[in-house]
Amino acid sequence: MSQTITLNANEAATPTTSVEGMGPIILEDAVAFRVWAPHADAVSVIGDFNQWNGQRNPLQKEPNGNWVAIVENAKPGDHYKYEITNGENTFQRIDPRVRQVTNSVGNGVIHQPDFDWQGDDFRMPHWNELVIYESHVGTFYRDGKDSVGTFEDYTKKFDHLQKLGINALQIMPIAEFAGDYSWGYNPAHPYAIEEAYGGPVGFKTFVREAHRAGFAVILDVVYNHFGPSDLDLWQFDAWSENDKGGIYFYNDYRSHTPWGDTRPDYGRGEVRSYIRDNAMMWLEDYHVDGLRYDMTLYIRSVDASGHQEIPEGWGLTQWINREIHSLKPSAITIAEDLQNNDYLTKPDSHGGAGFSTQWDAKFVHPIRDVITQPDDSGRDMRKVADALSHSYNADAFQRVVYTESHDEVANGKSRVPSEIDREDPDNWFAQKRTTLGLALVLTAPGIPMLFQGQALLQDGWFTDTEELDWDNACEYGGIGKLTSDLVSLRLNRSGVSKGLTGQHVDVFHINDADKVVAYRRRYDGGKGDDVIVVANFSNRHFERYEFGLPAEGVWKRRFSSDQKRYSDQFGNQASGDVTADAAPYDGQSHRGQVDLPPYTVLIFSQDPE
């Protein structure tokens, strides 16, 4: 929400000076402050620049409920707050638009927005060529410290991610939260960067260096609720109804969320602008390449049933997505909704919310179920086929596919190796079926996503207090090599697997009796494009297993998840290249035969002409 104002001369303002914006606004020799507090009787700004004296710099009220002043001796780096009076009550609040705080219950800091981006002109990969790595700054890497990890710490492991072939980092929320340890889904100050991670300068440096290293940065944002703790937005100017949250929140039944009575009022113009401006801030001021919205179900409806709809929440996501895609067409917006709703990723011109893509519950849940079943008899190949074939609006890239995320490896669930064998999560069974899941993620149509530690065979469950076990990078280095090889194929880096970047999948072989599926991936089709994936979900070695092939000639084996270089426990028992026989099979024009080890994925393609 921006506008031009004219201030009259008094001790708080310079004569006839026009400023635009909200929050602290850096001027040449002063700082302007504007805050929305429509029910306040008086507002002052207090801070280092006036000895925290509420009488020195009162703000003038504007007709729209904003208050504003220009303070000539204020400067970047100064601490400040607002002192607000409502009736007989006078109290202090941190600026809702503050970019930096000392901590979640401390002071606001006037942040200097200027930053040397050193010519940053990063180009976002096409969405069909993304491999996303979801991670949490506080636990990713701590460089030997007992405290939380920082943005600077994280950059020290860029080489690990480059070796994996990752090209997009999805960072869990970094808006200032209560304390230093958190998943981040409790934003106390939505515009400020978590100080324990490195604050706004630390994050800008992180994005610049990530871009330099070849990574897009996608940021997780939380707009379905704020707080609920350390929340100065709560009853910000002391007005509320029903003892609810006041001007920034619904003050009726719509306030309730699973995380507290702190759902923003999506129908109020000032709150809509507050959220819209926050989303745009990440792209404009921090150069991020996309946003992932936390649990949009609770933006568009009151509860998990989805029946108590909030139309203005839907409209808000349409507006923000439209603004983002207009500003930066390459930017990706990702919805976590998990209700298999095509309208999340339909364009708003067709009534959709306008997201680029969404997390796909119809992939993660059946695939996790199949690979973690204790007995082979419980593995349903129809579930696998349906998971591979699912899409939204007939567009494979409107879904993100994964077997682990922060939610799937916590809240009563564990990482895949521990779900397979809680007592011995690095045994043969756990390694084989974990890598089977990895191979499905990286060969299925859609945008693949890994969670931090998957390539380290991390076990247990995710918590915000424990760093990744980086010793695993040596002990299970082969799993990293397996992941890297799959990513290389997924991105067609050798020019022999273009089909893995394409829309199309044909699951032409479904053998539920023997627990084997085979599928063809293609972009346009043909040599160097068509990719055949054969996956064995059973603890059985097949000799000369037969399956269909779409063309004659030699099909070269590009990958076997059974190779010993990936693990000493693997058997290295898969056969190599296949020569197609001119006999129809599986609805294909040709057929081939392979030695197929237990719990193994084989990938074949032909050399380009």
C-alpha positions as CSV (number, residue, x, y, z in Angstrom):
1,M,0.0,0.0,0.0
2,S,1.8,3.1,-1.2
3,Q,0.7,6.7,-1.4
4,T,2.1,10.2,-1.5
5,I,1.7,12.5,1.5
6,T,2.6,16.0,2.5
7,L,3.6,16.8,6.0
8,N,3.4,20.2,7.7
9,A,6.3,21.5,9.7
10,N,6.5,20.4,13.3
11,E,9.1,18.8,15.5
12,A,8.4,15.4,14.0
13,A,8.5,16.3,10.3
14,T,10.2,18.5,7.8
15,P,8.1,21.0,5.8
16,T,6.1,19.9,2.7
17,T,8.1,16.7,2.2
18,S,6.4,13.9,0.2
19,V,7.2,10.2,1.0
20,E,5.8,6.9,-0.2
21,G,5.6,3.5,1.5
22,M,5.0,1.8,4.8
23,G,7.3,1.1,7.7
24,P,10.7,2.8,7.9
25,I,11.6,4.6,4.7
26,I,15.2,5.7,4.3
27,L,15.5,9.3,3.1
28,E,18.6,11.3,2.3
29,D,19.1,12.8,5.8
30,A,16.2,11.3,7.7
31,V,13.9,8.3,8.1
32,A,10.2,8.4,7.5
33,F,7.9,6.2,9.5
34,R,4.4,5.2,8.5
35,V,2.2,2.7,10.3
36,W,-1.4,1.5,10.1
37,A,-3.2,1.9,13.5
38,P,-6.8,3.1,12.7
39,H,-8.0,2.8,16.3
40,A,-5.1,4.6,18.0
41,D,-5.6,7.9,19.6
42,A,-1.9,8.8,19.4
43,V,1.2,7.2,17.9
44,S,4.9,8.1,18.5
45,V,8.1,6.6,17.2
46,I,10.7,6.0,19.9
47,G,14.2,4.8,19.6
48,D,17.9,5.5,19.8
49,F,17.4,8.8,17.9
50,N,15.3,10.4,20.6
51,Q,16.3,8.6,23.8
52,W,13.2,6.5,23.6
53,N,11.1,9.5,24.5
54,G,7.5,9.2,23.3
55,Q,7.0,13.0,23.5
56,R,9.7,13.8,20.9
57,N,8.4,12.4,17.6
58,P,4.6,12.1,17.5
59,L,3.1,10.8,14.2
60,Q,0.4,12.6,12.3
61,K,-2.8,10.7,11.5
62,E,-3.9,10.3,7.9
63,P,-7.5,9.9,6.8
64,N,-7.0,6.2,6.0
65,G,-5.9,5.2,9.5
66,N,-2.2,5.5,8.8
67,W,0.1,7.5,11.0
68,V,3.3,9.2,9.6
69,A,6.3,11.3,10.6
70,I,9.8,12.1,9.3
71,V,12.6,12.0,11.9
72,E,15.6,13.9,10.7
73,N,18.2,12.4,12.9
74,A,17.1,8.8,12.6
75,K,19.4,6.6,10.5
76,P,19.9,3.0,9.5
77,G,21.1,0.8,12.4
78,D,19.0,2.7,15.0
79,H,16.7,0.6,17.2
80,Y,13.1,1.7,17.4
81,K,9.5,0.9,18.3
82,Y,6.1,2.6,18.1
83,E,4.4,3.9,21.3
84,I,0.7,3.7,20.8
85,T,-2.1,5.2,22.9
86,N,-5.7,3.9,22.9
87,G,-7.9,5.4,25.5
88,E,-6.1,5.2,28.8
89,N,-3.7,2.5,27.6
90,T,-0.2,3.3,26.2
91,F,2.0,0.5,25.0
92,Q,4.8,-0.4,22.6
93,R,4.7,-2.4,19.4
94,I,7.4,-3.5,16.9
95,D,6.7,-2.1,13.4
96,P,4.7,-4.7,11.3
97,R,6.9,-3.8,8.3
98,V,10.2,-3.9,10.0
99,R,12.9,-5.7,8.1
100,Q,15.2,-6.5,11.0
101,V,14.7,-7.0,14.7
102,T,17.2,-7.7,17.6
103,N,15.0,-10.7,18.4
104,S,11.4,-11.6,18.3
105,V,10.6,-9.8,21.5
106,G,13.3,-7.1,21.2
107,N,13.4,-3.9,19.1
108,G,13.0,-3.1,15.5
109,V,16.1,-2.0,13.6
110,I,16.1,0.5,10.8
111,H,17.5,-1.6,8.0
112,Q,19.6,-0.1,5.1
113,P,18.1,-1.8,2.0
114,D,21.1,-1.0,-0.3
115,F,23.1,-4.1,-1.1
116,D,25.8,-5.0,-3.6
117,W,24.3,-7.7,-5.7
118,Q,27.5,-7.8,-7.8
119,G,25.6,-8.0,-11.0
120,D,23.3,-10.8,-10.0
121,D,21.4,-11.8,-13.2
122,F,20.5,-15.4,-12.4
123,R,18.2,-17.2,-14.8
124,M,15.7,-19.6,-13.3
125,P,15.8,-23.0,-15.0
126,H,12.7,-24.0,-17.0
127,W,10.3,-25.7,-14.6
128,N,10.6,-29.0,-16.4
129,E,14.4,-28.9,-15.6
130,L,14.1,-28.2,-11.9
131,V,15.3,-30.5,-9.2
132,I,14.3,-29.0,-5.8
133,Y,16.1,-29.6,-2.5
134,E,14.0,-28.7,0.5
135,S,16.1,-27.7,3.5
136,H,16.1,-25.9,6.9
137,V,18.8,-23.3,7.6
138,G,19.0,-24.0,11.3
139,T,19.8,-27.7,10.9
140,F,21.3,-28.1,7.5
141,Y,24.9,-27.4,8.6
142,R,26.3,-25.8,11.8
143,D,30.0,-25.9,11.1
144,G,30.9,-27.4,14.5
145,K,28.7,-24.9,16.6
146,D,26.2,-25.8,19.2
147,S,23.9,-23.0,18.1
148,V,21.6,-23.0,15.0
149,G,23.0,-23.0,11.5
150,T,23.2,-19.8,9.6
151,F,23.0,-18.6,6.0
152,E,26.8,-18.4,6.0
153,D,27.1,-22.0,7.3
154,Y,24.7,-23.2,4.6
155,T,26.9,-21.8,1.8
156,K,29.8,-24.0,3.0
157,K,27.9,-27.1,1.8
158,F,27.1,-25.7,-1.7
159,D,29.8,-28.1,-3.1
160,H,27.8,-31.1,-1.7
161,L,24.6,-29.9,-3.4
162,Q,26.5,-29.1,-6.7
163,K,27.8,-32.7,-6.7
164,L,24.3,-34.0,-6.3
165,G,23.3,-31.9,-9.3
166,I,20.6,-29.9,-7.4
167,N,19.6,-26.7,-9.1
168,A,16.9,-25.2,-6.8
169,L,17.0,-24.7,-3.0
170,Q,13.6,-24.6,-1.3
171,I,14.3,-22.9,2.1
172,M,11.9,-23.5,5.0
173,P,10.5,-20.2,6.5
174,I,13.0,-17.6,7.6
175,A,10.7,-14.8,8.8
176,E,11.6,-13.9,12.5
177,F,10.1,-16.4,14.8
178,A,10.0,-17.0,18.6
179,G,13.3,-18.1,19.9
180,D,16.2,-19.5,17.8
181,Y,15.0,-23.0,17.3
182,S,11.9,-23.5,15.1
183,W,10.7,-25.1,11.8
184,G,9.8,-21.5,10.9
185,Y,6.1,-21.9,10.5
186,N,5.4,-19.5,13.4
187,P,6.2,-16.1,11.9
188,A,6.2,-13.4,14.6
189,H,7.5,-10.6,12.3
190,P,6.7,-11.5,8.7
191,Y,8.9,-8.8,7.1
192,A,12.0,-9.4,9.3
193,I,14.6,-12.1,8.6
194,E,15.4,-14.5,11.5
195,E,18.3,-12.8,13.2
196,A,19.8,-16.1,14.5
197,Y,20.2,-17.1,10.8
198,G,22.0,-13.9,9.8
199,G,19.3,-11.3,9.3
200,P,18.5,-9.5,6.1
201,V,22.1,-8.9,4.9
202,G,22.8,-12.6,5.6
203,F,19.9,-13.7,3.5
204,K,20.8,-11.4,0.6
205,T,24.3,-12.7,0.7
206,F,23.0,-16.2,0.7
207,V,20.8,-15.7,-2.3
208,R,23.6,-13.9,-4.3
209,E,26.0,-16.7,-3.6
210,A,23.4,-19.4,-4.3
211,H,22.8,-17.8,-7.7
212,R,26.5,-17.7,-8.3
213,A,26.7,-21.4,-7.5
214,G,23.9,-22.2,-9.9
215,F,21.0,-22.6,-7.5
216,A,17.6,-21.0,-7.8
217,V,16.1,-20.0,-4.4
218,I,12.5,-20.8,-3.6
219,L,11.3,-19.5,-0.2
220,D,8.6,-21.0,2.0
221,V,6.1,-18.4,3.2
222,V,3.3,-18.7,5.8
223,Y,0.1,-16.7,5.1
224,N,-2.4,-19.1,6.6
225,H,-1.7,-17.8,10.1
226,F,0.8,-15.6,11.9
227,G,2.6,-16.3,15.2
228,P,0.9,-17.4,17.5
229,S,3.6,-16.3,20.0
230,D,5.8,-13.2,20.2
231,L,3.2,-11.6,17.9
232,D,3.1,-7.8,18.1
233,L,0.5,-7.8,15.3
234,W,-2.0,-9.2,17.9
235,Q,-4.4,-6.4,18.9
236,F,-1.9,-4.1,17.4
237,D,-3.7,-0.8,18.2
238,A,-5.7,-2.4,21.1
239,W,-8.9,-2.8,19.1
240,S,-10.5,-6.2,18.8
241,E,-13.8,-8.0,18.8
242,N,-14.7,-11.1,20.8
243,D,-11.3,-10.9,22.4
244,K,-9.7,-11.9,19.1
245,G,-6.7,-10.6,17.2
246,G,-7.7,-7.1,16.2
247,I,-7.0,-5.3,12.9
248,Y,-4.8,-7.8,11.2
249,F,-7.0,-10.9,11.9
250,Y,-10.5,-12.2,11.6
251,N,-12.4,-11.5,14.8
252,D,-15.0,-14.2,14.4
253,Y,-15.0,-18.0,13.8
254,R,-12.8,-17.6,10.7
255,S,-9.9,-16.7,13.0
256,H,-9.4,-20.3,14.1
257,T,-6.6,-22.4,12.6
258,P,-4.7,-25.5,13.8
259,W,-2.0,-23.1,15.0
260,G,-4.1,-20.6,17.0
261,D,-6.7,-17.9,16.4
262,T,-4.4,-16.0,14.1
263,R,-5.7,-16.3,10.6
264,P,-5.2,-12.9,8.8
265,D,-8.3,-11.1,7.6
266,Y,-8.1,-11.7,3.9
267,G,-11.1,-9.5,3.2
268,R,-9.6,-6.3,4.6
269,G,-7.8,-4.2,2.1
270,E,-4.9,-3.2,4.4
271,V,-4.2,-6.8,5.4
272,R,-4.4,-8.0,1.8
273,S,-1.9,-5.4,0.8
274,Y,0.3,-6.3,3.8
275,I,0.5,-9.9,2.6
276,R,0.8,-9.0,-1.1
277,D,3.6,-6.6,-0.4
278,N,5.4,-9.2,1.7
279,A,5.3,-11.7,-1.2
280,M,6.6,-9.1,-3.6
281,M,9.3,-8.1,-1.2
282,W,11.0,-11.5,-1.4
283,L,11.2,-11.3,-5.2
284,E,12.1,-7.6,-5.5
285,D,14.4,-7.0,-2.6
286,Y,15.8,-10.4,-2.0
287,H,15.9,-11.7,-5.6
288,V,14.3,-15.1,-4.7
289,D,13.1,-17.1,-7.7
290,G,9.8,-18.4,-6.3
291,L,7.6,-18.9,-3.3
292,R,6.1,-22.1,-1.7
293,Y,2.9,-21.2,0.2
294,D,2.4,-23.2,3.4
295,M,-0.9,-25.2,3.6
296,T,-3.1,-23.2,1.3
297,L,-6.1,-25.3,2.4
298,Y,-6.2,-23.0,5.5
299,I,-6.1,-19.8,3.3
300,R,-9.1,-20.9,1.2
301,S,-11.1,-22.5,3.9
302,V,-11.7,-22.4,7.7
303,D,-10.9,-26.1,8.4
304,A,-9.6,-29.2,6.8
305,S,-13.0,-30.2,5.5
306,G,-12.7,-27.5,2.9
307,H,-16.5,-26.9,3.2
308,Q,-16.3,-23.6,5.1
309,E,-14.7,-21.7,2.3
310,I,-13.1,-18.3,2.6
311,P,-13.6,-16.7,-0.9
312,E,-11.4,-13.7,-0.2
313,G,-8.5,-16.0,0.7
314,W,-8.8,-17.6,-2.7
315,G,-9.0,-14.2,-4.3
316,L,-5.9,-13.1,-2.4
317,T,-3.8,-16.0,-3.7
318,Q,-5.1,-15.2,-7.2
319,W,-4.0,-11.6,-6.9
320,I,-0.5,-12.4,-5.5
321,N,0.2,-15.1,-8.0
322,R,-0.9,-12.8,-10.8
323,E,1.4,-10.0,-9.5
324,I,4.4,-12.4,-9.1
325,H,4.0,-13.8,-12.6
326,S,3.6,-10.4,-14.1
327,L,6.7,-9.1,-12.3
328,K,8.9,-12.2,-13.0
329,P,7.4,-14.7,-15.4
330,S,10.1,-17.3,-14.6
331,A,9.2,-17.3,-10.9
332,I,7.5,-20.4,-9.6
333,T,4.7,-20.4,-7.0
334,I,4.1,-23.7,-5.3
335,A,1.0,-24.6,-3.3
336,E,1.0,-27.0,-0.4
337,D,-2.7,-28.0,-0.3
338,L,-2.6,-31.8,-0.6
339,Q,-6.3,-32.1,-1.5
340,N,-5.8,-33.0,-5.1
341,N,-7.6,-29.9,-6.3
342,D,-6.9,-29.0,-10.0
343,Y,-8.1,-25.5,-9.4
344,L,-5.0,-24.6,-7.4
345,T,-3.0,-24.7,-10.6
346,K,-5.6,-23.5,-13.1
347,P,-5.1,-19.9,-14.3
348,D,-7.2,-17.3,-12.5
349,S,-8.9,-16.6,-15.8
350,H,-10.5,-20.0,-15.5
351,G,-11.3,-19.6,-11.8
352,G,-8.1,-21.1,-10.5
353,A,-5.7,-19.8,-7.9
354,G,-3.0,-19.4,-10.4
355,F,-0.2,-21.4,-8.8
356,S,2.5,-22.8,-11.0
357,T,2.5,-26.2,-9.4
358,Q,1.5,-28.0,-6.2
359,W,2.8,-30.7,-3.9
360,D,1.2,-34.0,-5.0
361,A,-0.4,-36.1,-2.3
362,K,-1.4,-38.7,-5.0
363,F,2.3,-39.4,-5.5
364,V,3.9,-39.2,-2.0
365,H,1.4,-41.1,-0.1
366,P,1.0,-44.2,-2.3
367,I,4.7,-44.4,-3.1
368,R,5.7,-44.2,0.5
369,D,3.0,-46.8,1.3
370,V,4.3,-49.2,-1.4
371,I,8.0,-48.9,-0.5
372,T,7.5,-49.1,3.3
373,Q,5.1,-52.1,3.3
374,P,6.7,-54.8,5.5
375,D,5.8,-57.6,3.1
376,D,6.0,-57.7,-0.7
377,S,2.5,-59.1,-0.9
378,G,1.2,-55.7,0.4
379,R,2.8,-53.7,-2.5
380,D,0.2,-52.7,-5.0
381,M,1.5,-52.0,-8.4
382,R,-1.7,-50.3,-9.4
383,K,-0.9,-47.7,-6.8
384,V,2.5,-47.2,-8.4
385,A,1.0,-46.9,-11.9
386,D,-1.6,-44.4,-10.7
387,A,1.0,-42.3,-8.9
388,L,3.3,-42.2,-11.9
389,S,0.4,-41.2,-14.2
390,H,-1.3,-38.6,-12.1
391,S,-1.3,-34.9,-13.2
392,Y,-3.2,-31.7,-12.7
393,N,-5.0,-30.2,-15.7
394,A,-3.1,-32.7,-17.9
395,D,0.2,-31.0,-17.1
396,A,2.8,-33.1,-15.4
397,F,4.7,-30.1,-14.2
398,Q,1.8,-28.8,-12.2
399,R,2.8,-31.3,-9.5
400,V,5.9,-31.7,-7.3
401,V,6.8,-35.3,-6.5
402,Y,8.7,-36.5,-3.5
403,T,8.9,-39.2,-0.9
404,E,10.3,-37.0,1.9
405,S,9.4,-33.5,3.0
406,H,9.6,-31.8,6.4
407,D,6.0,-32.9,7.1
408,E,6.5,-36.5,5.8
409,V,9.5,-37.1,8.1
410,A,8.0,-35.8,11.3
411,N,4.6,-35.5,13.1
412,G,4.6,-39.2,13.9
413,K,6.3,-40.2,10.7
414,S,10.0,-41.0,10.0
415,R,12.4,-40.8,7.2
416,V,12.0,-43.6,4.7
417,P,14.9,-45.8,5.9
418,S,13.5,-45.7,9.5
419,E,9.9,-46.4,8.2
420,I,11.3,-49.5,6.5
421,D,13.3,-50.7,9.5
422,R,13.2,-48.7,12.7
423,E,15.7,-50.8,14.4
424,D,18.3,-51.1,11.6
425,P,17.6,-48.2,9.1
426,D,20.9,-48.8,7.1
427,N,20.4,-52.5,6.4
428,W,20.1,-54.0,2.9
429,F,16.3,-53.7,2.9
430,A,16.2,-50.1,4.0
431,Q,18.9,-49.1,1.5
432,K,17.4,-50.9,-1.4
433,R,13.8,-49.7,-1.0
434,T,14.9,-46.1,-0.1
435,T,16.9,-45.9,-3.3
436,L,13.9,-47.5,-5.1
437,G,11.9,-44.5,-3.9
438,L,14.5,-42.0,-4.9
439,A,14.6,-43.5,-8.4
440,L,10.8,-43.2,-8.7
441,V,11.0,-39.5,-7.7
442,L,13.6,-38.7,-10.2
443,T,12.1,-40.6,-13.1
444,A,8.4,-39.8,-12.6
445,P,6.8,-36.9,-14.6
446,G,6.6,-33.8,-12.5
447,I,9.0,-31.6,-10.6
448,P,11.1,-33.8,-8.3
449,M,11.9,-32.7,-4.8
450,L,14.4,-34.1,-2.3
451,F,14.5,-33.3,1.4
452,Q,17.7,-32.5,3.2
453,G,19.6,-35.6,4.1
454,Q,18.0,-38.0,1.6
455,A,21.3,-38.4,-0.3
456,L,23.0,-39.0,3.1
457,L,20.6,-41.9,4.0
458,Q,19.5,-39.8,7.0
459,D,17.3,-41.8,9.4
460,G,15.1,-41.0,12.3
461,W,12.8,-37.9,12.0
462,F,13.2,-34.2,11.4
463,T,13.6,-31.9,14.4
464,D,14.7,-28.3,14.6
465,T,17.3,-29.1,17.2
466,E,19.5,-31.7,15.4
467,E,21.9,-31.0,12.6
468,L,22.1,-33.4,9.6
469,D,24.5,-36.3,10.2
470,W,27.3,-35.2,7.9
471,D,29.4,-38.2,8.8
472,N,26.9,-40.1,6.6
473,A,28.4,-38.3,3.6
474,C,31.4,-40.6,3.9
475,E,29.8,-43.7,5.3
476,Y,27.0,-43.7,2.7
477,G,28.8,-41.7,0.0
478,G,27.5,-44.2,-2.6
479,I,23.9,-43.1,-2.0
480,G,25.1,-39.6,-2.9
481,K,26.6,-41.0,-6.1
482,L,23.3,-42.8,-6.9
483,T,21.4,-39.6,-6.4
484,S,23.8,-37.6,-8.5
485,D,23.5,-40.2,-11.4
486,L,19.8,-40.0,-11.2
487,V,19.7,-36.2,-11.2
488,S,22.1,-36.2,-14.2
489,L,19.7,-38.4,-16.1
490,R,16.7,-36.4,-15.0
491,L,18.2,-33.2,-16.4
492,N,19.5,-34.9,-19.6
493,R,23.0,-33.8,-19.0
494,S,24.5,-36.5,-21.3
495,G,22.0,-35.9,-24.0
496,V,20.6,-39.5,-23.8
497,S,17.5,-39.0,-21.6
498,K,15.5,-36.1,-22.8
499,G,12.3,-38.0,-22.1
500,L,12.8,-37.5,-18.4
501,T,12.3,-33.7,-18.9
502,G,9.1,-34.3,-20.8
503,Q,5.4,-34.5,-20.0
504,H,4.6,-38.0,-21.1
505,V,4.5,-41.3,-19.3
506,D,3.1,-44.6,-20.4
507,V,3.0,-47.3,-17.7
508,F,2.8,-50.2,-20.1
509,H,3.9,-53.0,-17.9
510,I,2.0,-53.7,-14.6
511,N,2.8,-57.1,-13.1
512,D,1.2,-57.1,-9.6
513,A,1.9,-60.9,-9.2
514,D,5.6,-60.4,-9.4
515,K,5.6,-56.7,-8.3
516,V,7.3,-55.2,-11.3
517,V,6.3,-52.1,-13.3
518,A,7.9,-50.7,-16.5
519,Y,7.2,-47.3,-18.0
520,R,8.2,-45.1,-20.9
521,R,9.0,-41.5,-20.5
522,R,9.3,-39.2,-23.5
523,Y,9.5,-35.5,-24.5
524,D,8.8,-35.9,-28.3
525,G,9.9,-39.5,-28.6
526,G,12.7,-41.2,-30.5
527,K,16.3,-42.1,-30.0
528,G,18.0,-40.1,-27.2
529,D,14.5,-39.1,-26.0
530,D,12.6,-42.2,-25.1
531,V,13.5,-43.5,-21.7
532,I,12.4,-46.9,-20.3
533,V,12.3,-47.5,-16.6
534,V,11.9,-51.0,-15.1
535,A,11.3,-51.2,-11.4
536,N,11.2,-54.4,-9.3
537,F,9.3,-54.0,-6.0
538,S,10.0,-57.5,-4.7
539,N,12.7,-59.3,-2.9
540,R,13.3,-61.6,-5.8
541,H,15.9,-61.8,-8.5
542,F,14.5,-62.4,-12.0
543,E,16.5,-63.9,-14.8
544,R,15.7,-62.8,-18.3
545,Y,12.7,-60.8,-17.2
546,E,10.7,-59.8,-20.3
547,F,9.1,-56.4,-21.0
548,G,8.1,-54.3,-23.9
549,L,10.2,-51.8,-25.9
550,P,8.9,-49.2,-28.3
551,A,11.6,-49.5,-31.0
552,E,14.3,-51.8,-32.5
553,G,18.0,-51.6,-31.9
554,V,20.2,-51.5,-28.8
555,W,18.8,-50.0,-25.6
556,K,21.7,-49.0,-23.4
557,R,21.5,-49.4,-19.7
558,R,22.1,-45.9,-18.3
559,F,21.4,-46.8,-14.6
560,S,21.1,-49.7,-12.2
561,S,20.3,-49.0,-8.6
562,D,22.0,-52.4,-7.7
563,Q,25.5,-51.3,-8.5
564,K,28.1,-51.9,-5.8
565,R,29.6,-48.5,-6.2
566,Y,26.4,-47.2,-4.5
567,S,26.6,-49.6,-1.6
568,D,28.8,-52.5,-0.5
569,Q,25.5,-54.3,0.3
570,F,24.2,-54.2,-3.3
571,G,24.7,-57.1,-5.6
572,N,25.8,-55.7,-9.0
573,Q,23.6,-58.4,-10.5
574,A,21.7,-56.5,-13.2
575,S,22.3,-57.2,-16.9
576,G,23.6,-54.5,-19.2
577,D,22.4,-53.3,-22.6
578,V,19.4,-54.9,-24.2
579,T,18.8,-55.6,-27.9
580,A,15.2,-55.4,-28.8
581,D,13.5,-58.4,-30.4
582,A,11.0,-57.7,-33.2
583,A,8.1,-59.3,-31.3
584,P,5.3,-57.2,-29.9
585,Y,4.8,-57.2,-26.1
586,D,3.1,-55.0,-23.5
587,G,1.4,-53.1,-26.4
588,Q,4.9,-52.1,-27.7
589,S,6.4,-53.1,-31.0
590,H,9.3,-54.9,-29.6
591,R,10.5,-56.7,-26.4
592,G,13.6,-57.1,-24.3
593,Q,14.9,-59.3,-21.5
594,V,17.0,-58.4,-18.5
595,D,18.4,-59.9,-15.3
596,L,16.5,-57.9,-12.7
597,P,17.7,-57.9,-9.1
598,P,15.5,-57.4,-6.0
599,Y,14.2,-53.9,-5.2
600,T,16.0,-52.5,-8.2
601,V,15.4,-49.8,-10.8
602,L,17.0,-50.1,-14.3
603,I,16.9,-47.2,-16.8
604,F,17.5,-47.7,-20.6
605,S,17.6,-45.3,-23.6
606,Q,19.1,-45.3,-27.1
607,D,21.9,-43.2,-28.3
608,P,20.7,-40.2,-30.4
609,E,21.1,-40.6,-34.1
